[in-house]
Amino acid sequence: QIHLVESGGGSVQAGGSLRLSCRASIPAYSLCMGWFRQAPGKEREGIANINADGGTSYADSVRGRFTISRDNPERTLYLQMDNLKPEDTGMYYCAARSCIQSDYNYWGRGTQVTVSS
């Protein structure tokens, strides 16, 4: 069982930046990890993924503004969010899975991000 704890959310004005962190309870060297978000009244969407070898992918809505990274010795996943927009408002979750699986099966409880115009 892997426990994930997010931190770093908050309120910021449009154009500002935030960095989210997600600490895993065990070493996660071999895991694929990702960030998801859910806006009020909308379905949860995947926004960034990082493989065990460091390969990354992004949703079109955040590409060029958000950067996912990982610090394996610190068991921490990061999401650097720049040039934030009001539509980025939502609950942000980190998730982990075995890289041989397609579905994420470990989830944090989320951290709230609010962007005002």
N, C-alpha and C positions, 0 to 999 in steps of 0.2 A: 504494500500500500504506500502510495506517495501522497504526501500532503503538500499543497501549494498555497502560499500566502502572498497576496498582492499588497502593494503599498505605493504611495506616490500620487494618488489622485487628488483632485481639488478643483477649485474654481479659478478660471483665468479668462482674461479678455481675448477676443479674437486677435490673431496674430501672435499670441504668446506661445510659450513652450511649457511642457511638462515631461518628466521622465518617470515612467512606471517601472517598478521592480516586482519580481516574483521569486520568492525564495522557496526552494524545494527541500523537503525533509531528508532526502537521501541524495547521494551523487547522481547526477543525471547525464553523465557523459554520453551514454548510448541512446538517449531518448530524443525524439523529435518533439519540439515544443512550439507553441503558438499563442497568439493573442487574438481574442474575440471581443466583440462589443455588442451591446444591445441597447438601442435607443428606446425611449418610451413608446409603446404601441407598435414596435417593430420586432421582427424576428432577429435572433442573434446571428451575427455575421462574422466570418473569419476575416481578419485584416492583415495578419502577418504570420509567417511560419519560418522556422529555422531548423535545419536538419542537424544530425549529429556531427556532420563534417563541416558545418557552418554555412551551408548553402541556404539562401533566403528567397522568399517570395512574398509578394504584397498584393493586396486588393487594389484595383485601379483608384479607388476613392482616397487612398492614403499614400500611394507610391510617390516618392519624391519629397514627402513631408515627414514620414515616419521611418524610423530605423530600428529594426529588431537586432538584438545582440545577446550573447550569453557569456557568462564568466563561469566556466565549469568548476574551477577550484572553490569558488564561492557559492556554488550551487544556485546561481541567480540568473534569471532571465530579465532582460531590460526591453523597454520600448521608449525610445526617444521620440517625442512628438513635437514637431515644430510647425509654425504657421497654422496654429489651430483655428478651426472654423466652428461656428455655432452648431453645424450639423455633425460635429465630432462628439457632441454631448451624448453621454450614455454610461452604462456600467461596463467596465472593462474587466475581462477575465483572462487569466492565463490557463493553459492546458498542456498536458503532456501525453505522449503515447509511445509505444514501441514503434520504431521506424518500419517494421514489417507489417504493421497494421495501418488501416486507413482512417479509423475513427479514433478521436481523442477520448480517453477513458478516465483521465485524472483532471480534476478541475479545482480551481480556487474559488473563493467566495465572491471575489470581485472588488473593484475599487471604483468609486464614482468620479467621473470627469464632467465638469460643467463649463461650457465655453459661452460667454456672453458677448453680444454684439456691441 
